[in-house]
Amino acid sequence: MLHPLGNAGVIVHALPPDVEMNESGELNDSVAVSMAQVQNFLYLINKTVPNGSYKAYHTDLIGCFAPVLTDVPYHVVVDTTTAL
């Protein structure tokens, strides 16, 4: 996206659905979860889950972000499909 110099907006961070489910209390009792937030929008999740008679260990790094334009008074949409 082309825009003039300067601030074009902010980055908005949402809570990933996996993190919401882990914090909701609906998680299986046999699953142990440990979470840490990295750089204010990534989540490092360590899980211990049953795998037959043994434990299985999983590590996930997830994030949820979307760029959002907040300064829009001077933005112009240009149709580049037609020549002048």
GUMARSE-880843 format. One line per 10 residues: number of its first residue (from 1); their letters; for each residue x, y, z of N, C-alpha, C. Coordinates in steps of 0.05 Angstrom, whole numbers, plus 5000, padded with zeros to 4 digits. Layout:
NUM = A = X,Y,Z,X,Y,Z,X,Y,Z; ...
***
This chain:
1 = MLHPLGNAGV = 5017,4977,5000,5000,5000,5000,5018,5025,5000; 5012,5044,4983,5027,5068,4982,5013,5090,4998; 5028,5105,5014,5017,5127,5029,5038,5148,5033; 5031,5172,5040,5051,5193,5045,5068,5186,5069; 5090,5200,5071,5108,5195,5094,5094,5201,5120; 5101,5187,5140,5089,5191,5166,5073,5167,5176; 5060,5171,5198,5045,5149,5211,5020,5143,5195; 5017,5118,5186,4993,5110,5171,4973,5096,5188; 4980,5089,5212,4961,5076,5230,4975,5061,5252; 4960,5045,5265,4971,5029,5287,4967,4999,5282
11 = IVHALPPDVE = 4982,4983,5295,4978,4954,5294,4961,4946,5318; 4939,4932,5312,4921,4923,5333,4926,4894,5338; 4929,4886,5362,4934,4858,5369,4909,4845,5381; 4900,4823,5370,4877,4809,5382,4888,4785,5397; 4871,4775,5415,4878,4751,5430,4872,4726,5413; 4892,4710,5408,4888,4686,5391,4867,4667,5404; 4851,4653,5387,4831,4635,5398,4842,4613,5416; 4866,4604,5410,4878,4583,5427,4883,4593,5455; 4892,4618,5458,4897,4629,5484,4871,4633,5499; 4850,4642,5485,4824,4645,5497,4813,4619,5508
21 = MNESGELNDS = 4816,4597,5492,4807,4571,5501,4823,4561,5525; 4849,4565,5525,4866,4556,5547,4859,4571,5573; 4851,4596,5571,4844,4613,5595,4815,4610,5603; 4799,4596,5587,4770,4595,5593,4763,4574,5614; 4781,4556,5620,4775,4535,5640,4762,4511,5627; 4758,4510,5601,4746,4488,5587,4766,4467,5578; 4791,4471,5585,4813,4453,5576,4811,4426,5591; 4818,4404,5578,4818,4378,5590,4836,4378,5614; 4828,4365,5636,4844,4364,5661,4870,4350,5657; 4873,4332,5638,4897,4317,5634,4918,4332,5618
31 = VAVSMAQVQN = 4912,4356,5609,4930,4373,5593,4941,4395,5611; 4967,4397,5613,4980,4419,5628,4990,4440,5608; 4983,4465,5613,4991,4487,5595,5006,4508,5610; 5028,4518,5597,5043,4540,5607,5047,4560,5584; 5039,4586,5589,5040,4606,5568,5057,4629,5577; 5070,4641,5557,5085,4666,5561,5081,4684,5537; 5079,4710,5543,5075,4729,5522,5102,4740,5513; 5106,4741,5486,5132,4750,5475,5127,4774,5458; 5141,4796,5462,5139,4820,5446,5111,4831,5444; 5095,4827,5465,5069,4839,5468,5048,4829,5449
41 = FLYLINKTVP = 5054,4810,5430,5033,4800,5413,5036,4770,5406; 5059,4759,5411,5064,4730,5407,5060,4715,5433; 5050,4690,5431,5047,4674,5454,5062,4648,5450; 5080,4642,5470,5094,4617,5470,5079,4598,5489; 5070,4575,5478,5053,4557,5493,5067,4530,5495; 5071,4521,5519,5082,4494,5524,5060,4477,5535; 5055,4453,5523,5034,4435,5531,5046,4408,5538; 5035,4395,5558,5041,4368,5564,5014,4353,5562; 5013,4334,5543,4988,4319,5537,4994,4289,5540; 4973,4274,5547,4977,4245,5549,4980,4232,5522
51 = NGSYKAYHTD = 4998,4213,5520,5003,4199,5495,5006,4169,5503; 4983,4156,5506,4984,4129,5516,4992,4128,5545; 5013,4113,5551,5023,4111,5578,5044,4133,5585; 5051,4149,5565,5072,4169,5568,5061,4197,5564; 5078,4216,5568,5071,4244,5564,5083,4253,5537; 5069,4270,5523,5079,4283,5499,5081,4313,5504; 5102,4325,5494,5107,4353,5498,5105,4368,5472; 5090,4390,5472,5085,4407,5449,5092,4436,5455; 5106,4449,5437,5112,4477,5440,5101,4492,5415; 5085,4512,5419,5074,4528,5397,5080,4557,5401
61 = LIGCFAPVLT = 5085,4571,5379,5088,4600,5380,5067,4612,5362; 5047,4626,5373,5025,4636,5358,5022,4666,5362; 5009,4679,5343,5003,4708,5346,4980,4715,5328; 4968,4738,5334,4945,4747,5319,4947,4778,5317; 4952,4788,5293,4954,4817,5290,4943,4825,5263; 4935,4851,5262,4924,4862,5237,4931,4891,5235; 4941,4901,5213,4946,4930,5210,4920,4945,5206; 4917,4966,5220,4892,4982,5218,4899,5011,5213; 4888,5023,5192,4892,5051,5187,4875,5068,5205; 4888,5087,5219,4874,5104,5237,4874,5133,5228
71 = DVPYHVVVDT = 4893,5140,5211,4895,5168,5200,4887,5167,5171; 4861,5174,5165,4851,5171,5138,4843,5196,5124; 4846,5221,5134,4835,5244,5120,4848,5249,5093; 4873,5241,5088,4886,5248,5063,4892,5224,5045; 4880,5201,5051,4884,5177,5035,4866,5178,5010; 4877,5172,4987,4862,5173,4962,4865,5146,4948; 4844,5135,4939,4845,5110,4924,4849,5117,4895; 4870,5105,4883,4877,5111,4855,4873,5086,4838; 4858,5088,4816,4853,5066,4798,4877,5064,4779; 4893,5043,4783,4917,5040,4766,4913,5022,4742
81 = TTAL = 4888,5013,4738,4883,4995,4715,4878,5011,4689; 4873,5036,4691,4869,5052,4666,4892,5072,4663; 4900,5076,4638,4922,5095,4633,4910,5123,4629; 4926,5143,4634,4917,5171,4631,4921,5180,4602
***
